[in-house]
Amino acid sequence: MLERSAIEVAGRRLPEGEEELALLSDSVILVCLHRGTRLELAMSEDALTGFLAWLEAAPPGQRVNVA
């Protein structure tokens, strides 16, 4: 479970090496920190837009860090 207030987006990148074979061609990898643990989430550009919108739509007063 990812807690929205604990997610920090550190960057994004394109799939590399074997990742390119395992993921769909339009995938992007979002690099995040969740409570200090590094996570890499692979998703389409459309899903990335939705995920970032969800992060930015945090209730007033919550810290949001979207790179």
N, C-alpha and C positions, 0 to 999 in steps of 0.2 A: 504494500500500500504506500503510495506517495502522498505525503502531506504537502499541500500547495505552499504553505508558509515556510516549509523547510527546503524547498527546491531552489537552487541557484544555477542559472544557465551560465556555463563557462565558455561555450563556443559551439561551433558546428563545423562539420567536415564532410567530404565525400567518402564513400566506401573505398577501401584500399585492399589490394591483394586478394585473398580468398573471400573477403567480405563482398567484393563485386560479384562473385559467382553465387553467393548465398542470398543476396538481396535483389529486389526488383530494380530495374534500371533507373527509376526516378527517386531512389532512396537517398536520404541525407541522414547523417548521424549527428544527433544532438548530444553534446557533452555537458553533463550536469553534476552538481554536487547535491546530495541529499543527506543532511545531518553529517556532513564531513566525508561521506562515502562517494567516490566517483562512480558515476553511471554513464553509460553510453546507450542512447535510445535510437534505434533505427526506425525511420518512418518516411512516408511520402511527403512531398512538399505541401500537399493539401492538409495532411495530418499535422505537420509541423505548424502550419498557420493556425489550425484549431487549438493545438496544445499551447502555443504562445498566447493566443487570445484568452484561453482559460487561465493561464498564469497571471496575465495582466488584469483580468477581471476580479482580482482578489477584493474582498470586502475592504472598505475604508480603514486605514490604520495598519493594514498588514504590509510588511516589507515585501517588495517584489523586485527581483533582479533578473532581467531578461536581456541577454547579450544580443 
